[in-house]
Amino acid sequence: MKFSFLLFWRYLLSKRSGSLVKVIAWINLVGVSLSVAALVLVSSVMNGFNETIEKNLLSVQPHILIHAPADQVEIKSLLSEVKVHTDGVKRVSPFETQDLVLRTIDGNFGGVVAKGVDAESVKGFLSKVWRPLEDVESPSMGLGPGEVILGVDLARSLGIFEGDRVSVIAPDTLLLPKGEGPPILQVTVKALVSLQNAEIDGNLMIYDFEKTFPPRFRSSSLWRGVEIFLNNPYKFSSLEGQLKEQFPKFKVQSWRELNGALFFALRLERTLTTSFLALAVSIISFSLVTVLALLIAQKKQDIGMMMAMGLSKNRTRHVFTGIGLWLSLGGTLIGIFVGSLISFLMELYPINVLPDIYYDSRIPASWSLMQTLIIFGFSLCLAFLGAYFPLRTLVKWTPTQALRKA
């Protein structure tokens, strides 16, 4: 490899190297650097987006749910039985969900997934989604009678603002016989919140099941249950298995199951984006063939002299393959350094893009050592394939043929 490096420096980068091959070598070096830097940077940004979405979800969404139709649940006994499992559990609280229809004063209609929680859960929810944090004990952090919280995307689609009065209707009451009107409940929008997830923000309504609605106001889609928050949300498997055995008649779901489609879409997006960018690295890496072919054409006399002095055909191929690898290694290291540096800077100082338009305007980044090593190895493997196999056909002369061709 030392001999390959000396020839690499002499033939491609020194002042005495040919002007054309030197220019093409520098173009290849810059191309590999830019493509590798882009691959590292995009991978880091995709990691950052995935981690941000996951962190936002886990901060407000329960890690394990145990629920069933309302007529099959006695909430107090279920809550007491679940509280027996205290290992790794941070908080256990009751909840209920039902499908409702909203109607604004302007006549706009929209379906919502309404979630009812107790007063303590409302305060905990608001303390995590509101920035900057307010005093948790403040009355403004709770919900009074007839007050609800809506997702920001749902409010935008229906033209709802904080403080507006809206009508809530149970969807099954819309099918009453002619002449019987559905019961309509007037509620006040206390706040608009964002979980930075379009699917949730476009359907979410939070209410205090002890205060907001009258006891008889309920939909046929009403489910009740218990939500569990863990100290470590990633260690849910064992507790989920225990709860499924203990409560076979109830539906037990983890946060990963609830958001399976979302996380699959994120993984698919990251894989496809990285794969298409990897094609750019492969195209640049295979351009090594041009550099090496031009170099061999210009240095036939040197190759013939080295072969006459005892350098075999295989050794000659290895030497010129080493020249290609040194060129690719230089570009790869520069690209990894530049991409990693920009990723670290974006991680420390996130970029805000159009904060007046997007409610999550930051571009996050999360650098990964494992992914960087994979990119490094991928680039060198492509460089080897782009140098070694073409050289098997380019370098096939005897010493006499090489000197004669020169």
Secondary structure, 3 states (H helix, E strand, C coil): CHHHHHHHHHHHHCCCCCHHHHHHHHHHHHHHHHHHHHHHHHHHHHHHHHHHHHHHHHHHCCCEEEEEEHHHCCHHHHHHHHCCCCCCEEEEEEEEEEEEEEECCCCCEEEEEEEEECHHHHHHHHHHHCCCCCCCCCHHHCCCCCEEEEEHHHHHHHCCCCCCEEEEECHHHHHCCCCCCCCEEEEEEEEEECCCCHHHHCCEEEEECCCCCCCCCCCCCCEEEEEEEECCCCCCHHHHHHHHHHCCCCEEEEHHHHCHHHHHHHHHHHHHHHHHHHHHHHHHHHCHHHHHHHHHHHCHHHHHHHHHCCCCHHHHHHHHHHHHHHHHHHHHHHHHHHHHHHHHHHHHCCEECCCCCCCCCEECCCCCHHHHHHHHHHHHHHHHHHHHHHHHHHCCCCHHHHHHHC
